Amino acid sequence: MPASETLSAWNPARYARRRANLEVRQRVIRALRGYFDGEGFAEVDTPILQASPGNEVHLQAFRTELRDPHGGPSRTLYLHTSPEFAMKKLLVAGEPKIFQLAHTFRNAERSSRHHPEFTMLEWYRTDKSPKEKERIGDVKKDCIDLVRAATKAAQRKFFEANGMTCDPFQDWEELSVPEAFRRHANIDLLATTPDPRKPDAALLRKAMEPLGLRTAEDDSWEALFFRVMMEKIEPFLGKDRPTFLCDYPVSMAALARPKANDPRLAERFELYIAGYEIANAFYELNGAEEQLRRFEADMDMKETLYGERYPVDMDFIAALRFGMPDAAGVALGVDRLVMLCAGTENIEDVLWLPVTGN
């Protein structure tokens, strides 16, 4: 380890190495805010402390206790893994277009691309395009315009990472998940999901045999899906130009609506740039009972895999029952976008101060 890496992150000798990246960070964030101001969005600021941190199967949350100053019982609360539930409550309240730059928390995550506390840009649109295809297209356009604005603010013409060069000013690629599996792994993914709610792990395991990837009899379909994605597909996404990876199997999109013309698939896309996953988007599910069913099913799986489950935010379910308007939403990793704009491949290079263990 270089001697400078043993210094605290605030030490001037080490801090000076990050300072140029932090200048890029400031320019990128100003560009993001400027875009939303120009589009007439309201910038919101929702609580980090939540009754539920989110109900994703594989995310680990931080928990804390809220003490009653009047001697009543304490309540367990969580640091949110996304501001999604709170922001959707504001859609129910009547806000048509909102965005937030939120500090977000995920436990047991630390690598060159992950940090336990990071910045997420999340936004929602409810005011355009009654057709779902067009509304999801609205937030795709947002992604294109935002990334190009950030690139210009950083005074770059293209991105270089993971051995790729990616030009965001070219026409962007749109690729469905089933087509990506056919192209890069020679797998008919939908043939492994005869029941969209219960994909068949045995069928996917058999389809993976020619790939030479490790599998086990007790691997879930989801675990196998991610193994193929990570090993055979993601390394090729966002090469030359950014890629919208669209139309995920409905079992992989707990907060998204099924496609009207193919209920096996969901109105979801992820954005990849030079091998980095940058953003995740849904045409939002707003049926309360279906959402509750999905949350409970996911928490059952979480309990099976990890021995714990998180509560469902029943106030969020109540908001859906009251009536959430049709909307599309996107969560974008600001730190990863800044990494690309600054030309670095370590997330701590673009943080003002990283989380420390002491």
C-alpha positions as a printed Julia matrix, in Angstrom:
358×3 Matrix{Float64}:
   0.0     0.0     0.0
   1.44    3.45   -0.91
   2.39    5.53    2.11
  -0.2     8.16    1.14
  -3.0     5.56    1.45
  -2.22    5.04    5.14
  -3.01    8.71    5.81
  -6.49    9.85    6.83
  -8.65   11.0     3.94
  -8.6    14.57    5.29
  -4.79   14.71    5.37
  -3.74   17.42    2.87
  -1.22   15.11    1.19
  -3.94   12.58    0.41
  -6.81   15.04   -0.07
  -4.9    16.88   -2.78
  -5.06   13.76   -4.95
  -8.88   13.91   -4.93
  -9.35   17.65   -5.27
  -9.57   17.76   -9.07
 -12.15   14.96   -9.0
 -14.19   16.91   -6.47
 -14.18   19.91   -8.78
 -15.66   17.62  -11.43
 -18.22   16.42   -8.88
 -19.36   19.97   -8.21
 -19.72   20.75  -11.93
 -21.66   17.54  -12.56
 -24.09   18.14   -9.69
 -24.69   21.72  -10.84
 -25.44   20.36  -14.33
 -27.91   17.8   -12.93
 -29.74   20.43  -10.9
 -29.72   22.79  -13.86
 -31.4    20.19  -16.07
 -34.24   19.59  -13.62
 -34.71   23.31  -13.01
 -35.08   23.77  -16.75
 -37.66   20.96  -16.91
 -39.78   22.43  -14.1
 -39.12   19.76  -11.47
 -39.42   20.43   -7.75
 -36.38   19.42   -5.7
 -37.58   17.53   -2.62
 -35.87   16.39    0.56
 -37.45   13.37    2.27
 -36.5    11.73    5.59
 -33.63    9.25    5.68
 -35.15    7.5     8.72
 -37.92    5.18    7.57
 -40.2     2.47    8.94
 -38.88    0.2     6.17
 -35.51    0.61    4.46
 -36.85   -0.96    1.26
 -37.85   -4.54    0.53
 -35.2    -5.69   -1.94
 -34.15   -9.26   -1.26
 -30.37   -8.82   -1.34
 -29.85   -5.34    0.12
 -28.69   -5.05    3.74
 -29.83   -2.04    5.76
 -28.65   -0.06    8.76
 -31.09   -0.03   11.67
 -31.42    2.29   14.64
 -33.82    3.06   17.52
 -36.04    6.12   17.77
 -36.48    6.92   21.45
 -39.64    8.57   22.8
 -38.64   11.65   24.82
 -41.77   11.17   26.94
 -40.88    7.68   28.11
 -42.9     5.66   25.62
 -41.56    2.6    23.83
 -38.74    2.95   21.33
 -39.34    2.21   17.64
 -36.98    0.44   15.28
 -36.27    2.58   12.22
 -33.91    2.14    9.28
 -31.7     4.3     7.11
 -33.3     4.13    3.69
 -31.69    2.12    0.89
 -33.55    4.42   -1.54
 -35.84    7.45   -1.13
 -38.42    5.73   -3.35
 -41.28    5.08   -0.9
 -41.22    8.62    0.49
 -41.03   10.21   -2.94
 -43.97    8.18   -4.2
 -46.01    9.43   -1.25
 -45.35   12.93   -2.59
 -46.72   11.83   -5.98
 -49.9    10.78   -4.17
 -49.92   14.16   -2.41
 -50.08   15.83   -5.81
 -46.52   16.63   -6.9
 -46.24   15.96  -10.67
 -42.46   16.13  -11.24
 -39.93   15.69   -8.45
 -36.24   14.93   -8.01
 -33.91   14.4    -5.08
 -30.17   14.1    -4.51
 -30.32   11.75   -1.54
 -27.72   10.3     0.77
 -28.49    6.59    0.63
 -27.28    3.72    2.82
 -26.56    0.05    2.12
 -24.76   -2.13    4.63
 -22.16   -4.77    3.75
 -21.3    -3.01    0.47
 -17.78   -1.73   -0.13
 -15.71   -2.06   -3.28
 -14.28    0.13   -6.0
 -17.88    0.73   -7.18
 -19.81    0.47   -3.89
 -19.83    2.48   -0.69
 -22.02    2.1     2.43
 -23.17    5.73    2.08
 -23.54    7.16   -1.4
 -25.48    9.76   -3.38
 -28.5     8.72   -5.4
 -30.34   10.93   -7.86
 -33.97    9.85   -8.04
 -36.72   11.45  -10.09
 -40.35   10.85  -11.1
 -42.59   12.15  -13.86
 -46.4    11.94  -13.81
 -47.34   14.73  -16.19
 -46.66   13.42  -19.71
 -47.67   10.76  -22.16
 -50.68    8.65  -21.23
 -49.19    5.66  -23.04
 -46.74    3.6   -20.98
 -44.29    3.19  -23.87
 -44.08    6.96  -24.25
 -43.82    7.68  -20.53
 -40.9     5.28  -20.06
 -39.5     7.04  -23.11
 -39.72   10.37  -21.29
 -37.35    9.21  -18.56
 -35.05    7.62  -21.14
 -34.78   11.06  -22.71
 -34.04   12.48  -19.26
 -31.17   10.0   -18.9
 -29.73   10.95  -22.28
 -29.95   14.68  -21.62
 -28.6    14.38  -18.06
 -25.59   12.26  -19.02
 -24.75   14.54  -21.92
 -25.08   17.62  -19.69
 -22.78   16.01  -17.1
 -20.27   15.07  -19.81
 -20.15   18.63  -21.09
 -19.86   20.03  -17.56
 -16.87   17.75  -16.98
 -15.38   18.92  -20.28
 -15.24   15.39  -21.68
 -16.13   14.04  -25.12
 -16.38   10.37  -24.16
 -15.9     7.97  -21.25
 -13.15    5.38  -20.78
 -13.5     2.55  -18.25
 -13.22   -1.22  -18.06
 -11.21   -1.27  -21.28
 -14.07    0.42  -23.17
 -14.59    3.76  -24.82
 -18.18    5.03  -24.71
 -19.46    8.09  -26.59
 -22.69    9.45  -25.03
 -23.24   11.79  -27.99
 -23.92    8.88  -30.37
 -27.4     7.34  -30.66
 -27.91    5.14  -27.59
 -28.49    1.4   -27.84
 -31.71   -0.26  -26.65
 -31.4    -3.97  -25.89
 -33.95   -6.23  -24.2
 -32.84   -8.62  -21.47
 -34.05  -11.7   -23.45
 -32.12  -10.48  -26.51
 -29.0    -9.85  -24.38
 -29.17  -13.45  -23.11
 -29.53  -14.74  -26.68
 -26.74  -12.56  -28.05
 -24.12  -13.02  -25.35
 -25.0   -16.37  -23.75
 -27.08  -18.21  -26.38
 -29.86  -18.71  -23.79
 -33.6   -18.46  -24.43
 -34.35  -16.81  -21.08
 -38.14  -16.78  -21.36
 -38.13  -20.55  -21.94
 -36.86  -20.83  -18.35
 -39.86  -18.87  -16.99
 -42.96  -20.86  -17.97
 -44.62  -19.39  -14.86
 -43.5   -15.73  -14.72
 -43.97  -15.61  -10.94
 -41.93  -18.77  -10.35
 -39.02  -19.02  -12.81
 -37.55  -22.51  -13.12
 -33.97  -22.73  -11.83
 -33.5   -26.23  -13.26
 -34.31  -25.04  -16.77
 -31.89  -22.11  -16.51
 -29.18  -24.32  -15.0
 -29.47  -26.7   -17.96
 -29.33  -23.81  -20.45
 -26.12  -22.6   -18.77
 -24.25  -25.9   -19.15
 -22.42  -24.93  -22.38
 -21.16  -21.71  -20.74
 -18.9   -23.47  -18.25
 -20.13  -21.33  -15.35
 -20.28  -22.68  -11.83
 -23.74  -23.81  -10.74
 -25.13  -25.71   -7.77
 -28.32  -27.7    -7.28
 -29.55  -25.26   -4.65
 -28.92  -22.11   -6.74
 -32.08  -20.08   -7.22
 -33.14  -18.93  -10.68
 -32.31  -15.38   -9.61
 -28.79  -16.34   -8.52
 -28.2   -18.06  -11.86
 -29.61  -15.05  -13.74
 -27.16  -12.71  -12.01
 -24.23  -15.08  -12.64
 -24.88  -15.04  -16.38
 -25.42  -11.28  -16.3
 -22.16  -10.58  -14.48
 -19.98  -13.04  -16.37
 -21.36  -13.0   -19.9
 -23.44   -9.87  -20.47
 -22.48   -6.85  -18.35
 -18.86   -6.74  -19.65
 -20.27   -5.91  -23.11
 -22.9    -3.31  -22.13
 -22.26    0.35  -22.83
 -19.4    -0.35  -25.19
 -18.97    2.36  -27.84
 -22.29    3.96  -26.78
 -24.55    3.81  -23.7
 -27.0     0.92  -23.51
 -30.55    0.84  -22.16
 -31.08   -2.76  -21.04
 -34.88   -3.11  -21.13
 -37.73   -5.54  -20.51
 -36.63   -7.48  -17.45
 -38.5   -10.66  -16.45
 -41.37   -9.57  -14.23
 -39.91  -11.52  -11.29
 -36.89   -9.16  -11.43
 -38.88   -5.93  -11.04
 -40.8    -5.84   -7.76
 -41.83   -2.2    -8.16
 -42.54   -2.13  -11.91
 -45.65   -2.85  -13.96
 -45.86   -5.83  -16.31
 -45.74   -4.94  -19.99
 -49.21   -4.69  -21.48
 -48.24   -6.73  -24.55
 -46.2    -9.38  -22.68
 -46.92   -9.87  -18.96
 -43.82  -12.09  -18.62
 -41.76   -8.9   -18.84
 -41.74   -5.68  -16.82
 -41.51   -2.03  -17.8
 -38.01   -1.65  -16.4
 -34.66   -0.61  -17.83
 -31.13   -0.22  -16.55
 -28.59    2.15  -18.07
 -25.03    0.93  -18.7
 -22.05    3.08  -19.65
 -18.67    1.44  -20.32
 -19.62   -1.62  -18.26
 -20.96    0.39  -15.32
 -24.59    0.13  -14.25
 -25.53    3.79  -13.83
 -29.33    3.93  -13.49
 -32.4     1.77  -12.85
 -35.87    2.8   -14.05
 -39.46    1.57  -13.68
 -42.84    2.39  -15.11
 -44.16    2.27  -11.59
 -46.5    -0.32  -10.19
 -49.31    1.53   -8.41
 -51.65   -1.33   -7.47
 -51.55   -1.59   -3.68
 -52.53   -5.24   -3.28
 -50.13   -6.52   -5.95
 -47.35   -4.4    -4.45
 -48.04   -5.82   -0.98
 -48.04   -9.36   -2.38
 -44.65   -8.79   -4.04
 -43.14   -7.26   -0.9
 -44.26  -10.2     1.21
 -42.95  -12.72   -1.32
 -39.59  -10.95   -1.44
 -39.34  -10.83    2.35
 -40.12  -14.55    2.48
 -37.18  -15.11    0.14
 -34.96  -12.78    2.17
 -35.78  -14.7     5.34
 -34.95  -17.99    3.61
 -31.63  -16.7     2.26
 -30.44  -14.42    5.08
 -32.54  -15.24    8.15
 -34.1   -11.78    8.42
 -36.88   -9.73    6.94
 -37.68   -6.02    6.9
 -41.1    -4.61    7.7
 -43.38   -3.39    4.94
 -44.11    0.32    5.07
 -47.88    0.08    5.44
 -48.17    3.86    5.17
 -46.76    3.46    1.64
 -49.34    0.75    0.91
 -52.04    3.11    2.27
 -50.8     5.82   -0.1
 -51.09    3.4    -3.03
 -54.61    2.49   -1.93
 -55.49    6.18   -1.85
 -54.26    6.4    -5.43
 -50.84    7.02   -6.94
 -50.93    8.52  -10.44
 -49.3     6.76  -13.35
 -45.61    7.59  -13.2
 -42.16    6.59  -14.37
 -39.14    6.91  -12.09
 -35.36    6.55  -12.24
 -32.62    6.05   -9.65
 -29.16    7.1   -10.86
 -25.87    6.57   -9.04
 -24.3    10.03   -8.88
 -20.93    8.83   -7.63
 -20.54    6.37  -10.52
 -21.47    9.05  -13.03
 -18.87   11.36  -11.46
 -16.31    8.52  -11.62
 -16.85    8.3   -15.37
 -16.69   12.07  -15.75
 -13.5    12.29  -13.67
 -11.85    9.32  -15.35
 -11.3     7.29  -12.17
 -12.39    3.74  -11.33
 -12.5     3.99   -7.53
 -15.56    5.5    -5.88
 -13.57    6.92   -2.95
 -11.71    9.13   -5.42
 -14.9    11.18   -5.95
 -16.16   11.38   -2.34
 -15.46   14.43   -0.18
 -14.77   12.05    2.69
 -15.31    8.29    2.69
 -17.02    6.42    5.52
 -14.34    5.21    7.94
 -14.42    2.31   10.37
 -13.27    4.26   13.41
